[in-house]
Amino acid sequence: MNQAFHGGRLSEARLKFQRDDFLDFSVNTNAFWQPPSLPPSVPSRHAMNQYPEADAATLADQLAALYGAEPTHILPTAGAIEALYLATRLFANKTALLFHPSFADYSRACSAAGIHARSASLLPDPPDIEAAVEQLCAVDFVILGNPNNPTGRLFPNLEKLIAHPKLTNLAWIVDEAFIEFTAASDQTSLLQRLAKRPNIILLRALTKSWSIPGLRLGFLATSNSLWMKQLQAWQPPWPIHGITEAWSRLHLNVETQTSMRASMEELGAIRADFSEALDALPGLKAQPSHANFLLVECASKNAEAIAHKLGEAGFLVRLCRGFEGLEPHTHLRLAVRTRAENKRLLAALADVLQPAKSTHKKHPSPKRGMRAISVLGTSSNSGKSWVATALCAWLRRKGVRVAPFKAQNMSNNSAVTLDGGEIGRAQAVQAEACGLAPSVRMNPILLKPSGNAGSQLVRLGRAEGHIKAAEYYKIIETLWPTVTESLKYWENRCDALVIEGAGSPVELNLMQRDLVNFRPVRHLESRWLLVADIERGGVFAQAAGTWSLTPPDDQSRCIGLIVNKFRGDLSLFAEAGKFLAPHFGAPFLGTLPFAAHLQPENEDSLSEEPNRGASTAAPIHWIRFPHTSNSQDTNPWSLDEGVRIEWTDAPKDLEGASVIILPGSKNTVSDLRWLKKSGLADAICAARQRGALVLGICGGFQMLGEKISDPKGIAGDAGEEQGLGLLPLETWFTEAKEVRTVEAIFQGERWNAYEIHMGRTKFTAHCDPLLQVADTHGPRDEGVRIKNVWGTYLHGFFEATEVRREICRLAKINGHRPSLISFRKQRETLYDGMADLLEEHLNLDELWRYVAD
């Protein structure tokens, strides 16, 4: 298919359903008004056998007079779609931000113009002003629908956002195709404000509100004369059809416009009644809308099946294939038509959704009011993070607004939030599964172990220095208000909060000063479940021991027990519930098999990173430092064929190495000393000498230089140490920590990455950059590349296919076959698979009743 998926596909529907009498809810034209036609006194043949105006100047004057704009600000177009593709050409090779979900042609227009598009989510709620500003500072322009298509919602505080002093150089393409369906549209539209805002381009479509899609009539509006001149030069002659021109000369006037707008006076009330009736149907939830359509969530993930059955019954609805950021099996978009037509569709939906005709189990939709579920474990690495992530994905696809939370995390695997804060990687992964951007409120306290120096304390995303374990427990009560404030933050922002615990909840020496496990449960008066790890052995003792040490009040809040990481024949464990019942006083929810292909990344800082990949594949050697951080940088390599991840701490493993990667470190001086003492430093230099590619990430990058200086022990052990001398640079450590997200650019590929490091690096000689990045400070060079030695501060560097391809090319790994699926797309598929695994193997009815009650 050459075009993005749209509604109104009547020819396709006739072939598919073998009928032609459809009531079409897949298109969103004005269903309350019949536009006037050309009278007999204006024969259509005159419009067909005479040229229309080459520049549509008369039509521009008509549109300007009708909508109260300057004629020089108006460019008539063949609908809003031509206006969109013209406007984006102004920003070729720039970076755009698209707010998802969004009309897929926004992305297609960007691709056609060579524009890299970044995305930000409007779900569950649009970002507030400050959050939006942070996202927009990193791009050149933004495309957004107002109201949005497919949600139908107006963008809140749009004028205030456009006027923000940090965004004065940002360009805006605002699609107002559905603006005339909103209340007080003349005041809501930006059309009257263009004279003072030359950085805005408006797109309008008369095809929707005037109900003339076949005439393809719209316009583009901007007060920027340079832009307008370029757009006029790009638009081919005769952009408007002769019949469209003839119709417009007769009917584009105030009288017809008044009639059209009067036809929609009851739209708001009809939409509200339609929405309420949809919510009353099992498994459907209509989202709030300001336009003439409703985005409807299907809790049972069967939107495509519903649409097919409706088609057979003579009703066409819009599947969400033509929208970025929505899955077609979870949502439908329905036009708001007349009351009688809406009732007909509602009756058909009721028939389709009858339990007897559905293969999906129906559940009540969750009501408002946050429910919290804590995922606790019998030990560290029992799989709490995995289960919490899978629960996030499962709840999200059931239509629940869900967010992740962990009061205090101890991990050197961290991620950067949009506002430059730092949280544990596990919560960033869970945020992805929820469809949310990471927030410091998801992990208010982060401890990053750094050896003898203790741990770096990160509170609400900001580093506050290092602290010993004994000192930490002395200040723990001062941290609890930070936790409770973050819990309160989520109360009105989600329906369900999935809280991850830490270690075991019944460590008797720690229970009275534990911020992570039972204390949030008690504070929220919520529920919890327990994850036991059968891979470690003794799973019955794990469960029984944890239960016996759990206080009775906390026992009463337990939803049940999950046995995790089972390998082998599940039938051999079929009677587990019978054996557990006398020793564990809550229900046995089931056993989860270990699924190697459904592991987002290791969740625990105590986990030893595994080697991954077929034994016959070429190894990508990673140095296993004693204080390795951000080991998830290996993950994208697992998508490719012909290579495998090989972690090593032995020099002999590098004798035939073709690629050696030094990852991040949480104690750079100490790990550099270990590298030398172990003999790995000499082995790395020897490998480089014979032609192996050596690459350093973050701390590993610093070690490849000439010197590292940390006299105060800011990043771990104190001291000054000579580096490997493979790159001409020196690094010294200061109290300030660099934490930022960036857009990375390598050989034409663009993706999102981030930096987290304490050191400052200066070059002692000129060298070529490895790649470019763009952030709020603008574009700049990043990293260094000297023959077969590379260095960069970027985590997420390997997410780019071109990076992995180039490394293997230089290393002469001929069998490397990079994945055809992008890393980000693979993550979406992975989260869906994790949710499937829960549904297949666990009894989640009690948990769902708790969330939905």
N, C-alpha and C positions, 0 to 999 in steps of 0.2 A: 504494500500500500504506500503510495507516494505522499499522502496527506495524513495529518493527525486525525484521530477518530473524532467525528462530530455527530450531532444528532440529525434527525430528519432524513435518515437513510432509507427512504421509502422503497426504492427499487430493490435494494438488498432485502428488505423485510418482505416484499411480495414473493421473492424467490424462496426465501427461507421458510416462511410460514404458509405459503400457498393461499394467500388471500390478499385483498386490497382495500378492505374496509377498516382502516386503523383510526383510533383516537390517539393522536400523537402528543405524548407528554415528554418527548425527548428534545423538543425545541422550545425556545423561550421567547417567542414573539408575543405580542399583545393579543391575548385570547378574548378580550372584551370589546374589540373594535374591528369593524370591517373597513379597510381603507377605500376611499373612492377610486373609481377606475377612470380611464380616459373616455370622455364622451364621444359619441359618433361624429361630432363636428371636428374631432381631431383624429383622423384615421391613422391607425398604427403604421400603415405603409409609408406615410410621410416621415415618420420618425425612423423608419428602416432604410429608406432610400435617399436620405439627406444626411450629410455629416453633422454631428453635433459640434459644439464649440470645442476647439482644440485644447483650450486651457480652462474650460468650464468657468469662465470669469463671471458670467451672469449668475450661475448657480452659487458661486462663492458670495456674491452680493446678497442673494436671497437668504442664504444660511446665516450670514452675519446679521442681517436685519431681523430675522426670526429669533435668533438666540442672543441678541444684544451684544455682538462682538464686532471688532474692527475687521473690515473686509480683507485687509492686508494680513490678518492673523489666521485666515481660513484657507485651507487647501482641500477641495472636494476630492473624495477618493471612492473607490469601489468597495464600500463597506469599511469597517474598522480594521479588517485584516490587511488590506493594502496599506493603510496608514501605519500599522504596526511594522510591517516589513520595510517600509520606507524609513520610518523613524530610527529603527535600530541600525541602519546603515551609517548613521551619523557617528556611531561609536565603534566602528570597526577596530578590532584588536584591543579593545578596552575590556574592563571587567564589570559585569552587571550583578546585581543582587535581585533574585526573584523570590517573592514570598510564596511558599508552598502551603496548601495546595494551590495550583494555578493552572490556567489554560495552557495546554502543551505547546501551542504555537508561540508563546513567549520564548520558550527554550529553542524551538525550531528556528525562529527568526534570529536569535542570537547566533546559533550555529551557522546559519546562512551568511551572516555578516562577519564571521570569524571572531565572535565575542565569546569570552569565557564567562559562564554563568555560575555564580555561587547561589546557594539557597539558604533561606531561613524559614522557620516554621511559624504558621499562624495558629497552630493547634497545640494545646486545647484552647488557648486564648492568644490574641495578637500581643506582641511584646509591648511593654510600656515605653515611654519616650526615651529614657536613658538607655535601655537595652537595645532599642532600635538604632539609636545613634551610634552605639558601639559597633553594631553590625554594618552600618552604612558608611562609616569612616574608612573602611577598607576597600571600597569599590568606587568606580567612576560614575556609575549611574544605576538607577533602579527602575524596574518595570513592575507595576502593581495594578491590579484591578480595583476600582472603587465604584460600586461594590465589587467584591471579589467574586470570581467565577472559579470554583463551583459553590463556595459557601454562601454567597449572597450577602455577606456582611460588609458594611462600610468600614473602612480603615479608621480606627479611632484617632482623634487629634491629628489628622493628616496635615492640616495647615500649620499647626504648631510645630510639627516635626519638620516640615519643609523649611520653616523659618528659623530653625535651630542654628545658632551661630557657628557650630562646628561643621555644618553641612552647606555652607555658602557656595562651595565649588561643585556640589553634587548636582547632576542632571536627573530629571524625573520624566519618565514616560508613564502617564496615568491613563489607564483604560477606563473610560466612562461609558462603555457600551450599554450598561444597564442603569445608568444614573436616573433616567426619567421614570423608572419604576419606583424610585424611593420617594418618601415624603419630603416636601419642600425641596425638590430637586434643584431649583434655580439657586437656592442658598447653599445647598450641599456641593454643587459643582464648582470647580475651580475656574470655569470659563470666564467669569466676570473679573477674575483677579489676575489674568494673564499679563496685563500691561505692567504690573509691578513684579512679575515673576518670569523673567526671560529664560530661566533654567528649566521650565516646564514645557512638555509637549502633551497635549490632550488628544485622546482618540475617542471619537464618537461614532455611533452606528444608528442610523434611522431605521435600519432593517428590523430592530427589536421592537422599540416602542411604537413606531408607525406601522409595524406589521407588514413590511414590504421586503422580505428577504430576497425575493427573486429579482428585485430592481438593483440590489447591491449598491446601496447609497450610504455613505458616511462622510466624515471629514476629519482632518487633522487640524489642530489649532495650536499656535505658538506665537509669542510676541518677539521671539528672537529672529531678527531679520536675516542674519547670516545663515541660520538653520533653514529658514523658509526659502531663501534663495537656492540653497543646495538641494532641498527637497523638490522644489519645482523643476530644477535641472534634471534630477533623476527620474521624475515621473514621466512616463511616455505620453505623447499627445493622445487626445481623445480618451481620457480616463473614465468618462461617464458615458454610458450607453445612450443612444438616441431616444429610446422609449423612456428611459429613466429621466432624461432631460425634459422631455415633453410632459411627463407626469409632474415633475417638480415645478415647472413653470405654472401649471394650473393649480396645484394643491399645496405647495410649500408656502402657506400663509397663516396668519394668526387665527383666522376662523377655523381652518382645519386642525391646526395645532390645539386649539381650545377644545374642540370636539374629541380629539384623541386623548387629551389629558383627563377630560371629564369621564371618559370611559373607564378610567382606572381608579376612580374615587373610592370604590369599595375593596380595592386590592388588599389593603392591610387587614381588614376584617376577614376576608375570604382566606387569605394566607394563614391567619391565626387559627381559624376553624379547621382548615386542612391539616395544619401541623398537629393540632391536638388529636384529631382523628387518626393520624398516622401513628402517633405515640401510643394510642390505645391498642394497636395491633401487635400481636406477639413478635418480639424480636426486632422491632423497628424503632428508631429514634430519629426524629427530625431535628436538625440543628437550626438555631435562630437565623433569620434571614431578613434583609431589608429589600430584597428584589422580588421578582416574580417567579422564583423557583426555590426549591428546598433541597438541601443535601441530607440524605437519609442514610443512617448507619444500619447495617444488617448484622445483628449480634451473632448470628449463626454462620457468618461468612459464606452465604449462599446467594449473593446478589445476582450473579450470572444466571443461576437456576431460576430465581424469581423472575428476572427479565425475560427469560426464554418462555416460561409458562404464561406470562402476561402477553407476550407476542402471539402465542398460540390462541389466546383469548381475544386478540384484536386491540391490544394496548401496547404502545411503544414507550419505553422509558430509557433514560440516558444512562448507559454504563459509564463508569469513570475511567475508561481507557484513555481518554483525551485530556487527562489532567495529571500534571506532575505532583507527586507527593501523596497520591491515593492509590489503594489497591482496588482493582475492578471487582474483586470478590467480596469487598467489605462495604461498598457504598453504591447508592443509586442517586441520580439527580432527577427530580421530578418538577416539571413545570406546574405553576399554579394557574389553573384554567377556571372556567365558570363553576359555580357551585354544583350544578347538575352534572357536569363532566367529572368534577372531582369525586362526587358520590359514586359515579360509575366505576372509576378506578379503585376507590376504596372497597367497593363490593367485590371486585375482581381480586384485589389483594387479600381480602379476608378468605376467599376460596382457596387461593394459592397457599396461604399460610396455615391452613387447617392442619392440625397434628397428624391426621390420618394420611395426608398427602405429602408429608415432609419426612425426610430421612434424618433430619437434624433434631437434636434434643432442644426443647425450648426452655429458657430460663427467664425469670422476671428481670426487667431492666433495673439497674441500680438506681436508687434515689439519691438525692443530694445529701451531702454530709460525708466527711471523710471517714473511711474505715482503714485501720492500719493492721498489717499482717507482718509480724516479725519472723524472719527465717533464722532460727538458731541451729547450732550444730553440736554434735557430741565432741568435736575436737577441731583444731585448725585443719584446713584442707579437706574437710568432709564434703564440700561441694555447696556450701551456703550461697556463695556468689552465683554459681551456675543456676541453682534452683531459683534464687531471687530474680535473676535475669530472665529465666524462662517464664516465671510468674508475671513479670512485667509485660512480656510479649503476649502471653495468653490473655491477660486482662485487657490490654490495649485493643486486641482484635475483637474482643467481646463488647467493645464500645465504651469501656471504662476509661476515664481520665486518670491515668496512673503515673506515679513518680517514684523514683528510688531514694533511699536514705540509708546512711550509716553514720551513727553519731561520731564514732572515732575509728579511724582506719590506721593500721600500721603497715606501710608498704612503700617500697621505692619505685613501684610502678605507678606513675601519676600522669594526669592529663591537665590540660589548660582549658579554662572556661572562657567564654567570649569577653568577659570583662577583665581578663588577665589574671584570674585567680587559679589556684591549684587544688585539685582534689584527687582522690584515689582513682586509678584506672577502672576498677570494678564498677564504681558508680557512674563513670563516664560511659562505660559499655551498657550499663542498665538504662541510662538516659537514652541512648540510641534505641534500645529495645522498646522504650516508651514513646519514641518519636519526639523526644525533647532535646534541647540544647543543654549541655552540662552546666550546672550551677553550683556555686560554693555552698548553697543551702542544702545540697544533697549529701555533703560530707563536711560538716563544719569543723571537725578536728582531724588533722592528718599528722601522723608521726612517721618520719622518714629515717630509719635506722642508719647510723653512720659509724658503726664500730665503737671504739673506745670513747668517742665523743658523745655517746648516747644517741639521741634522735633529734632531728630538726623538728620543731613544733610549728605546724602551719594551722593558723586559726582563720576560718572564713576566707581561705585562699591565700593568706599572706604569711610569709615566714616570720617567725618571732625568735629566732636563735635556737641553739641546741640546749637540750635538757637531759639530765640523767633520769633513769627510771625512778629512783627514790624521790627525786625532786618533783617529778611529774605527779606522783601520787599525793604529794603534799599540796599541790595546787588544783587537784581534780575538781573540788567543789566550786572553784572559781570558773571552771569551764562549763559546768552544767547549765548555767543560764544561756550560754551560747547555743547549747543543744536545744533547750526548750524554745528559744526564740526561733530557731530554724524549724522545729516541729510546728510551731504556730504559723510560720510563714506558709506552710503547705495546706493548712486547714481549709482555706477557701479556694485553693488552686487545683485540687485534684479530688477525685472520688475515692481513690485508694492509694495508700502509701505503703510500698513494700520495703520493709526495714531489714537490713542485713545485720546479723549479730557478728561476734568475733570470738574465735577460739571456742571454749566451752562456757556455757552460762553458769556452771556450778563449780567453778574453781573456788574452793572454800576460803582460800586466803585472799581472794580478790572480790568476792561477791558484794561486799559492803562498799566498795569504791569503784564499781563497774558502771560505766556510762552507756554501754553498748547493748547489753542483752536484756535483762528483765526490767531495768529501770525505765526505758522508753515505753515498754509494754504497760507498766503500772501507771506511768504518767498519762498515757492516752487511754487507759482502760481498754486496751485492745486485745488482740488474739495473737497466738504464736504457733509455729509448727517446728518440729525437730527433724534434722537431717543427720542420719547415721551413715557411716562409711564402711560398707562391707569389704572393700578392697583391703582395708587395714586388718581385717580379721576381728573376731570377738564382737560381732555386731549386736548380739543379744545382750552381752554384758555392757556394751556402750549404752544401749537404750535403757536397760534396767537400772544401771548405775546412775545415769543422768536423771531418770525419773525419781529414784529414791532420794536424791539430794536436792530435788526441786521443792521449794516451800509449797505447802498446800494451796495457798491463795493463787500462786502462779500456775500450779497444776490445773486449777479449774479453768484457766484461760487457754489451755492447749487444744488446738484443732486436731492434731494428729501427728503421726510419725511417718517419715519417708526413709526407706533404705535406698542408698545411692551407690552408684558405680558397680552394679552387678555385671560380672563377665561370665558368659557361658549360657547354659540352658536354664531359662527362668522357671521352667516347670519344677526344677529341683528345689526351688524356694517357695513353692506354691502355698505351703502350709505355715508360712512364717507368722501370719497373723494369729494363728491358734497358739503358737508357742510364746508369742509376745504378750498375749492378752493378760495372763496372770501377773505380769511384771511391769506392764506399761498401761497406765489408766486412761489413755486417750486412744481414739481409733487408729488402726493401721491403715494408712492411705495407699500404700502400694510400694512396689520396687521399681526403681529406675535403672534400666540397663545402661552401661557405659557406652556412649556413642562418640567414637573418636572424631567423626566428621562434624560434630556439633559442639565443639569446644571453642568459645570465643578467644580465650587466652587464660593462662593460669591466674587464679584469683588471689593467691596468697603469697606474701613476700617470703614465706618459709618454704615454698615449693621449689624443688630443683627443676630447672628448665629441661624438658626432655629433648632428645634428638628426634627429628621428624623427617619422614620421607623414605622412599624405597632405598634399600641398601645398595642397589646397583646404580643409583643416581649420583651425579657429581656433588661432592660436599661443598657447602658454603660454611667455612669454619668461623665460629663465633667464640671469642675468648670468654671463659666463665670466671669473671673477677669474683673475689670474695664478697664485694659489695656492689654487684651488678644492679643497675637500675634500668627501668623501662625496657625490660626484656621483650615486651610485646612488639618491639620493632621488627622481630623476626617474622611476625605473622603473615605478611603478604607473600613471603617466599613459599609458604605452604600451598598457595593457590596454583603454583606452576608445576609442570612436569619436567623431569630430567635433572632436578636439583633436590638436595635435601639439607636440612639444618643439622649441623654437627657442632655441639658445644664441647669445648675442650679446655683442660687446664694442664696439659702435658705437652712439652716441646716436641716429642717424637711424632705427635699427631699432625704436625705442620710440615713434615718432611716433603710431602708431595702436594701441599696445598696450592690451589690456584687463586682462591679468594679468602682473605682473612679480615674479619670485622671485629673491631674493638668497640663494644657497646658503651652505654653510659655507666657512670660510677657514682655512688653516693659518698665515697671517701677516696678522692682522686689521688692524693699523695700516697696513702696507704696502698692502694691498688697498683700504683705505678712501682712502688718499692717491691711489692709481691711479684709483679711482672718480671722485674729484673732478677730477683732472687730465684724464681722458679726456672729461669732459663728461657722463658717464653719471649722476652724482649730480644734476645739474640736470635731465636728461631724466626721471629717476625722479620727482623732486619735481613736475615739470610734469605728468607722467602721473597722478600721484596727485591733483593739483589738479583735473584734468578728470574724475576719477571712476574711474580704473583701480584695481584691487585690487593693493596692494603687500604682499608677504609676505617676511619674513626668517626663515631657518633658521640657528640657532646663530650663527656669525660674522656672517652677514647680518642676523640679529636684532639683534646688538649694534650694527651700523653704523646701523640705523634710529633709534637713540637720540640723546641729546644730546652725549655725550662718551665717549671710550674712552681709558683711561689705562694705559700699559704702560711705566713708566719704566725698568725693568730688561730689557726685551726678552724677557720670559718666553715670549711667544707668537710670537716673530719679531722684527721691527724694534722698537726701543725708541722711546718718545715718547708724547705726548698729542695727541689729534686730536679735533676737533669732528665729531660724527656728522651724519647727514642731518636730525635734529631732527623726525622724523615720529612718534616715540614718546617719552613722558616717562620716560626711564630713563638711567642712567649705568652704565658697566662699567669695572671695574678688574681687573688681573690679579695673581694670587698664584701661588705655587709649587704649591699644591694643585690637583689636577685632578679634576673631577667626571666620574665614569664609572659609569653605572648603567643597569640595565634597569628599565622601568616598564610598567604597564598603562595605556594611554591611553583616555580616555572622551570622545567627542564626539557630541552629539545622539543618545545611546543606543547608539552603536556602540562596542565595546571591541576593542582589539587591543594587540599588544606593540610597544613602541618603545624607544628608548634615547637617552641623553645622553652626549656626549663633549665637554667644553669646559674651558678653563682659567679663563675669566673669571667674576667675580661681578657680578651685576646688581642694582641697587636702583632702585625707582621713585621719581620726584620728584613725582609726583601720582597721585591715585587713578585707576585704570582697570580695566575689566572683564577677567577672565581669558579666554583663548581656549578652554581646555578644562580637564579635570581629569585627574590621574594618580594612581595608587596604586602604592606600592612598600613596601619594608621599614619605611619611616618613616610609613606610613599614607597616607590620601588627602590631596590638596592641590590647589590651583589651579596652573595652569601657563600660561605665555605671556600675551599681551596682545592685545586686540582693540579698536581705536578706529576706528569707522566702517570705512573701506576700507583700513586698515593693520593687518596682523596680524604677530605675531612669536612664535616658539617656539624652545626649545632642542632639540626632539625630532627626531631622525632616524627615518625611517619614518613621519613624520606623514601622508604622502599614501597610505599603504597602506589607509587607511579609505575606503571608497566614499563615505560621507556627507561627508567632508572635500572630496573632489574635486567631489561634486555641489553642495555649498554654494558653493564657489568659483566654479563655472561659473554658478550661479544669480545670484550677486551681480554677476558680470561680464557677465551677459546673453548668455552663449554658448548660444544656443537649440539648436544642433545637437549638444550634448554628450550622448552615450549611454554611461553608465558600464557597465562589464563586469558581466555576471551572475555571473561566476566570481570568487571572492575572490582576492586577490593570493597568499595562501599556497597555495590549491588550484592556481592557475596554475603556481606554482613546481614542485609535485609533477609535474604533467603535463609541464612543460618538461624536468625531469631525466630522465624516462622517455623522452622524445623524443631527448634527447642520447645516451642509451644505445642506442636503436634505430639512430641514425645510425652509431655505431661498428660495431655488428653488421653493418649493411648494406654498409659500404664498406671495412672493414679485415679482414685476416686476423689474428685474435687467438688462434689455436691455441697458438702458442709461448708467448705471455704467460700463457694459462690453464694450460698444462702447468707453467710455473714456479710459479704460485700454488698449484696443486692437488697438486704433487708432495710 
